């Protein structure tokens, strides 16, 4: 497993075939599946849109990608979520460590029409397609059980599906129409089947099925395990005729299968038989093709990346670049603490590995004491420095300038979260008990950010504040520790948590500073605080953990 994770960090490839949609990334699976559903809805009346409830609308609004406007009913969304499940299993795009393990799991290769580790030559391609067909057959059978007596998807027959939501988080349990979820899973495998194999010039027969898991583990032998997964074929919008043809065939096969499942003239058995026949039509194996004849010279060889699944230490500079790009992506999206811990581990390991290569620091000669140094000491200065040590009278003057003013004051602040993206604006009352202890009441608007440019209301928080100050007698800078405890009110509808829910709020800024600006004004900086609004408590609690940096100004108190 560790080897798999390191390889994926160092190689800019993916085990997924056609891409999924995410912010800033076009999704091939969503485009193909949406096109098929539009065609079926235009031809039949057996797939009417399912109007979502308020709770289901909140789920749709909280997805980590934006579906087309005509695909935002519950039926269409469920079909697209089912399609995405083969790759994600309820995790999000930024749950990279989990996705790496899913993509390399030998028991899941059939969900992508890829070879499993035991599907070796000479009949590995045939067995891989048979396993893929069995998976499609099973999921289609489960989907057909979700139809009513008129052949229409029954919105009341539901299945559980873990999904990733932008605010609710990974593996949120949803309850969605059975037909669409299971059909989506089947269609994913069919669509992947056009990017995970080599084909004859007319693209209607398979010459060899590709292999991911053996190559990512670096124990593959091509004569035995078949050709490696090809990233270059994954782009469904390549400018070359080959990829355009693949996209067209994938869309046609997906449409035919979905159309058969919803054809009102067919009973359940006839639907299943028609779908099996359609799969066999597009996934026939051409015998006698292997590495010795270049897999019958398919057109994919022209796009083949002959280094795509290999890693050599001699090319480590490219690996470091991919590693930096990977962690840049993690920072841009909702970063996961496990990813940052992995980055820290790699950084420490690299430092230790090169410690013996670092040159010894040059020795610093002792500074001889000169008459000028002795004169500085007599004048209250340190040798080698031009800063004069403050006298007792000067400290008294500074303390007078730092007088605290009124015991009652006000505080305003603005900040942002560096983990789960959010912003916060605070207006507060402050009351000084002593020079070292301050209490207050804070009101806070806390919008949450789901995708770049999309800011949602989030929560309104009101809480009591306790501040322990550590005044510095010789400086205008003072240290402080701040605690918060109060109530959080939810301002938006989320799946399983309605707007208006009331819960708890807590926070701590362990080390902050306040800088005396004069005239009773202070600049306050809390560079890293941990804040946890939990506006919804019943059932599955809704919480939005934030690591914030906050800037503020305080008057008096």
Order of alpha helices (4+ residues) and beta strands (2+ residues): alpha-alpha-alpha-alpha-alpha-alpha-beta-beta-alpha-beta-beta-alpha-alpha-alpha-alpha-beta-alpha-alpha-alpha-alpha-alpha-beta-beta-beta-beta-beta-beta-beta-beta
